[in-house]
């Protein structure tokens, strides 16, 4: 699980740098403090579901593109990642994930 956090953090750092933004600038766009960006980019924590949605919007990409690292290429890894993520989410975040999946199926 820790390696997943690290790879997601690297992806976010890569996207931030490709836009020539500082951590402070990204934190302002995201509405969180710069230390939170540092923790996400260093793989110490996952962004919330809401912040994943905001990050995708800020970078003008689909949420799935945040997870285009090698560890998510096979279905077994995807399922494991989703299951582990759900285990650590609040009820509200789980409902948001459900709503996102439900809405995605009809687009």
Buried (B, 14 or more C-beta within 10 A) or exposed (E): EEEBBBBBBBBBBEBBEEEEBEBEBBBBBBEBEBEBBBBBBEBEBBBBBEBBBBBBEBBEEEBEEBBEBEBBEEEEEEEBBEEEBEEEBEEEBBEBBEEBEEEEEEE
